[in-house]
Structures are given as C-alpha cells and as structure tokens.
Amino acid sequence: ACARNPAAPAPLCPSPPASDLAARCLGLASRHDPAAAAEKFARELAPRTEGEGRRPEAHAVIYGARYLRAREVSSSVAGKRSQLELSGAVNPAASEEESALASETAGAALHAAATTIRLLNPVSWAPSHRKSDLRHALCALLRGALAGSAGARLPDEAPDDARAAWADAVSECREDVTAWIKSKEKKHAAAGLPLLGALHAAEALCGSGTGGTGLHDFLDTTLSKALREGKHRAPAVDALRAVIEGIAPPLPANGGPAQITRPLPEETRARLRAALASTAAAVKRTSHSSPTD
C-alpha cells in the first residue's frame, strides 16, 4: 500500500464513535470549568475502582478523560482591557470594574485548576485491587492535563489566595508522587518520572517564575540516577522534556513571537544545561549498547 502524504489533511471520520465524542466533550468542558469536568470524572471513576472485575471499566473512564485540561491558557481580561485603552475604546471610569473582573476571573480559574490537580492526584486514589495499575494510568492522565498549560506563568491579576491555592495543590501532588516513586522505584519510576518533571516545572513557576531548589534537586539527583539505569533512561528523558516544556513560555496558537517573560536565574539555566548534556550522553550510550543491555 502507498504511504499517506504527511502533508495531506487527515481523513475526516463522518461518524466518530460515541465514546470519542464524549471524551472530546469532557475535554471542551474542562477548558471552561476544569474543576467541574474533573469532578464528573471522579464520580465516574470512584465506583469502578473497587473489585478486580471492574478494572476494564476504570481504565475506560480514564481513557475517556484523555482530553482533560488542568488550566486553560488564554488572554487575560486585563490584557484585553489594556488593548482597549490604547485604542481609546474604553473610558478610565470603567478601569476599576474591568480590573476587578480580571482579578475575579483569574482567581476562579486558578482555584478550579487547584481542585483539578487534587482530584487527579494519582496517589489520592487507593483502589482495593491493582492499586499501582490504576495510579500508573492516572499519572499519564495528569501529565496530559498539565501539558495544555505547560510554560504558562500565573496571571498578573490573580489574587494572592488563588496563587497560594494553585501552588499548594501542585506542591502537595509533587510531594505525594515523589514519596510514591521512592517507595518502590523499580516499579513506579517509568510511570511517575514524566509526571514528576511536569510537576516540578509547574511548581518552579508558582511563585515569581525564577525556578527553585526542588527543581535543582530533581535535576541533580533523581534525573541523574534514572539516566544511569537502562530501563529508566527513556522515562528520565521524557521527564526532562516535561521540565523544559513546563518552563519555556508557550508559543501563541496563531503564531508570532513567544511572550516575553523574566529569564530564569543562571543557576537554574546551568542545571538545565548540565541535565541536557547528561541526557545526550545517556542516549548516546543507549544507541551504542547491545540489545541485551
């Protein structure tokens, strides 16, 4: 058969499966209210985590939530207001009202995102059968939910309580996943390391966006150790990718230059350069090793 031209548009499916439509609808709902979508997911998953016979149903529910997003990155109300002010389309009297609306919107979004992180935290789920199996699937789900907002800084207009709620949720999840991986590293590292990289990146941007010691320790110890072990090398590379994607400012969907953000401190940049060099060397070793290594 002839190979399809990758530049050609993908064939349209006139009658997609109902399960795929439902998954996409849940994903779209999460872009407007991630907490409500995550709560719907949790209600569907909870009764299916008890009993070995319901494992296929539980995994079907998780697969059906593959389009969930933890945070939606969009232009802020404050940014739109600034553009209107520059064009003279808004009067100064409306500035306070618009500023209050921007703060309320950003705060609600971060609170909803924090709820989503807590509901999708893999370690918070403890089924009676095959606990690790479910948590491994939830690691992939949460990693995908965080990917949509990778690199996004917190909105300037977000109130302090919303910033703290998001930061606490990310830190708690990161601590849970770290402890869980350490409890049985050979079993959980493959599923947990990529998520841990994404969480460290999100945590580093929770405050001023200048990185932190938690990310440094992850790059220096956890990642380096995983790169030295052949079976953990691939998830370690994926974890570093999650870190870089989670820190680099996202490119606009409609093209154009990336948002101008404060540069990372030199120490963080040095750690990232060292991690990239170690990863490149580990990948090179893998490519030259025999299939039995």
Secondary structure, DSSP 8 states (H G I E B T S, - for coil): -----TTS-----SS--HHHHHHHHHHHHHHH-HHHHHHHHHHHHGGGSSSGGGHHHHHHHHHHTTT--S------HHHHHHHHHHHT-S-GGGHHHHHHHHHHHHHHHHHHHHHHHHHH-GGG---SS-HHHHHHHHHHHHHHHHHTTTT----TT--HHHHHHHHHHHHHHHHHHHHHHHHTHHHHHHHHHHHHHHHHHHHHTTSSSS--HHHHHIIIIIHHHHHHSGGGHHHHHHHHHHHHHHHS----TT-S---------HHHHHHHHHHHHHHHHHHHHHHHS-TT-
